[in-house]
């Protein structure tokens, strides 16, 4: 699909280290697989001055797990129809370790035509993206004024080698994120069992006790029923907090500031503690940084509202001169001795917070003392 921003702002005539370096940097700044694929495709097209570019990642069923194009408008792409299958020249490219350079792809023995809405293509250069002997995918370029040269082929070979590294890193990052999410689900399940389940068990026992006292001791029965009401309210608070954590963040649609503000508002309604949020001068951050800030904020709020007995929690988010952001979560709760917590083998989610921060090159600090509340501060770099 068409890209609105220049991915690799380089003149194809440069044809050297500077041009390749620009393209490699453009595709290496991102961690999500889809974005890395898009950057590789756009970088290859810009580097070699081609009219069209595509990158296909095969699945195990004769199709493509992912297929990204550049130089084709959204309207053209919709008109073309379903993703291509692995056939013809595309299939050849995905089953050989060597590049394919053709003066006219339409004259190739393996050519099988294309849909009616497909752009007309002539000169063609295809390069496999290889990790060892495994073909991760292939990048295809078409329609260059004057045709593709041996020098173009060599440039694309270098780019494809770096693309393999970038794609491998992105896949490792996404796998790490999946494991983190699995860990979060396990933690939430643990919270449900330890907090909500125990309160419901206590509530049931108290209700039974009240039932047996209704006739012989109405005063004590009323006291027990009051305890039932208190336990029910606490269980409802716990459930609301868990639902908030399970609710998917609206980062893509609303952005970090709006998402944080919305979640803080919900938590303020769900808990007796006053939870407040303010922001100033925050620019849009890369997706990985925004996700890290949001998750750290959620973990810090979880600790403050579940464990600190705080009367108020202040969440602030401010931009930095370097286009990054600083998150601060401060509560007036009972606080704790961080060293004692570490010696006891408890982490209060700090391990997962630090892991998230490390993946985006950020910095995390914690200040707390018994009776003096807790402050967690996170700083992340910008783009």
N, C-alpha and C positions, 0 to 999 in steps of 0.2 A: 504494500500500500504506500501511498505517497507520504513522504516525511516533510514536515513543515520547517524543521530547523536543520541547518547544515551540520552533518555529522563529522565529516572530515574535510575541513576547509582547506583543501590543498589543490594546487594546479596540477593536472595530470602531466603537464610538461616537465614538472620537476623530476619525476621518474626516479627518485633516489631515496636516500636514507631519510631525509626530512619528510618526504611525502608518506613513506611507510610508517615512520614514527608517529606522525599526526593521526593516521588511521588507526594504529594500534592503541594509542592513548584514548581515542574516542570510544573504542569498543571495550576497553578494559576498566572504565570507570563504573561499570554497572554490575550488579550481582544477580538480578533476576534473569533466568534463562531466556525468556521471551525478549526482554530488552537487549540482552547480549546478541541474540540472533539478529534482531533488527539493526543493531549498530554494525555488526559484521557486514550485513548485506549493503547498507548504505555506504559504509566505508569503502567496500570493494568497488561499488559503482562510481563513487567520487574519485577514488584513486586512479582508476583506469579510464575514466571519461566515457563510460558506457551509457547507453540510453536506458537500458533495463538491467535489473539484477534480481536474483532470487536465491533463496537458501532453503534446502529441504533436509529435514531430519527424518529418516525412515522409521516406520514402526515394524512390527513383526508379521504383518498381515498383507503385505503388498501395497500399502499406502504410505502416507506420511503422518508421523506423529505431530510434526509442526512444519509449516511452509510459510516463509516470509518473502514478500516482494518489495521492491523499491523502484520508483519510476512509473508505477501504474496507479492511477487515481482510484479512490474508493468506489466510484461509480463503475469504472472499467472492471475492477476486481469482482464486484457483485454480478456484473453482466457475464463474466467468464464462467461462473458457475462453481460447482463443487471443486474441492482440492484435487489436483491431478493424482493419478495412480503412478506406481513405479513401472513405467513402461517406456519404450522407445529410448531416446537419448538419455532421459533422466535415469532409467534403470541401468543403462550402461555406466553412467557416472557413479552410481551407488554400489557398483560391484567391481570396480577396478581402482588400483592405487595410483594410477597415472592421470595426468590432465588430458583434456580433450579440447583441441583448437581447430575450428572449422571455418572455412571461408563462407560457406552457405549451409546452415544447419538443415535446410529443407532438402538438400541433396544427400544427406547422410543415409546410409542403408537402414539405420535403426529408426529413422524419423517416421512418425505415424500421424502427423498432423496435429492440429489443435482446435479448440472450440471456435465458433464463428466470431465471438467478441474478442478473441485473443489478439493482441497486437502482432503485426507482421514482423518477423525477426529473420535476420540473415546471418551475418557473421556472429560467431559463438565461441565463448571460452568457458570451460567448466573445470573446476578444481575440487578434488575431494578434500575434506577436512579429516585428518587422520590422527589417531592416538595410538602409536605403535603400529599394529597391523589392523586395528579396528577403524572402520569408516564411520565417523560420527555423523556425517552429513556431507553435502556438497554445495558449493556456491556456483551459480551460473550467471554469466554476463552475456549480453547480446547488443548488437548494433553500436559499433564504435566507428566513427568517421575514419576511413582509411583502413579499417580492420584491425584485428588484434595481432600483436607482434610477439616474437620470442621474448622480448624484454617485458612485455605485459605479463606473459605467462610466468616469468620469474618473479615479478613483483607480487602476483597473486599467490604464488607458492609460498612466499615469505609471509604474506598476510594470513594465509590459511594455517600455517604453523602456529602463529600467535593466536589465531581464532580457536584452535584446538585447546590451547591453555586457558583462554578466557572462558570457553564453554565448559571445560572441566571444572574450573573454579566455581562457576555459577551453579553447576549441578551439585557440587559439594555444599555450597551455601544453602541451596534449597533443601538438601537432605538434612543439613544441620537444623534448619528452621522447622522442618517436619518433626524432628526429634524433640525440639524445644516445645512445639505445640503438644506433642504426645505427653511430655513431662507436665505441661500445664494442665492437661486434662486429668492426669493422674493426681495432681495436687488438688484440683477442684473436687474430684471424687473423694479424696481423703478428707477435705474440709466438710463435705456433705456428711460423710460417715461420722467424723469426730464431733462436729458441731450440731448440725441439724438433727441427726439420728439420736444423739444423746438427749437433746432437749425434748424431742418428741417422746422418747422413752420416759423421761421424768414427768412430762405432761400427762402421759397416760396413767402412771402410778398415782400422781397427785389427784387426778380426776376420780380414780377409783376410791382413794381415801376420802375424798369429799362426799362421794355417794354413800359410803358406809356411815358417815357422821351426820347426814341430813336430819335423821329422826332423833338420834340421842344427844347430839351436841351441835345445834344449828350455828352457834357462834364460831366454833372451830371449822365447821363446814364452809362458812362464808370466807374464812381466812384461807382455806385450801383452794376455794374457787378463785380468790384473788390471785393466788400463786399460779393457778392454771392460766389465767388471763395474762400474767406477766411472762410465763414461759412461752405461750402462744405468740405473743408480740415479738419476743426474742427470736423464735424460730422463723417468723415471717421476715424479720430483718436479715437473718442469715440467708434465707432463700432469695430475697431480693438482691443481695450483694452477689450471690453466685450467678444469678441470671444476668446481672450486668457484666460479669466477667465472661460469660458464655456468649453474650451478644457480639456479633462480629463488628469490628471497628469500621466506621464509615470514612476511612482515610481517603480512599480513591475519590469518593463523591464530595466530601465536605472539607477535607483538609485537616491538618493536625489541630489547629486552634479550635475550630468548631467542634471537632470530635471530642477533644479534651473537655471543653466547656460543657458539652452535652452530658458526658459521663459524670462529671463533677456535680452537675445539677441533679442527676438521678440519685447519686449517692447521698447528696444533701437531704433529699426527701426520704431516703430509705433509712437513714441513721439519725440517732439523737444528736450526734456531734454536728457542729456547723462546718460545712465543707465549702470553701470558696476558691474561685479561680480568677486569675487576671493574666493578661498578656500585653506585651509591648514590643513593637518593632520586629516581629517574627516574619522572616521571609520563607518562601516555600523551600523545603529541604528535599534532598533526594529520598526516594521511597524507603530505602533501608534505614536511613536516619530517623525518619518520621515514625516508622514502625518501632524502632528501638526506644525512642522517647515515650511513645504511648505505652508500651509494655512496662517500662520502668515506672512510669507514673502509676499504672494500675497496681503493680506489685507494692510500691511504696504506700499507696492508699489502702491496699488490703491490710498491710501491717498496722498502719495507723488506726484503722477503724476496727480491726479485730482484736488487737493485742495491747494497744497503748492506753486505753480508757481516756482518750483525748476528748476535750470539750470542743476543740476547733482544729481544723486542718486547713492550711493555706497552700494552694498550688499556684506557682507563678511560672510563666514561660516568657523569656526575653531573648531577643535577637542579639547577636554579637557583631562587632565590626567586620569580622571575617566571614560573614554570611552564615554563621552557624547559629546555635541556640543553646540557652542554659535553662534547664528545668530545675525547679526547687520545690520540694515537698516538705513542709514543716508542720509538726504537730506539738501541742502543749500537753502531751500525755505523760505517763509516768517515767518514760525513758528507760535506759538500761546501760549496763557496762558492756560495750562491744567485745572487750577481751574475755570477759567471763562467758559471754554467749558462745564465742569461738571455742573456748576450753570445754564447754559442755556439749560441743558437737552440734549446736543449733546454728542455723544460718539465716533464718527469717527471709528466705528468698534472695539473699545477697549473691549467692553463687550464680543463679540464673540471670540476675541483673548484670553482674560483671561480665558474664559470657556475652550477653547481648551488646553491651557497650563495647567490648573488645572487637566485635565483628565490624563495627563502624568507625573504629579509631577514636572513640570518645574517652571521657574521663569521668569516673564516679567517685564521690566522696560521701562519707557518713559521719555525722557528729551526734553523739547522744551521751547522756549521763543520767543516773537514777534521779528522778524528780525534776528533770530539766528538759523533757521532751526529746524529739528526734528531728534531725534535718538531713535529708538526702538530696544531694545535688549532682546533676548530670550535665556535662557539656559535650556537645557533638559538633564536629566541623561541618561546614557547608559544602556545596558542590565543588 
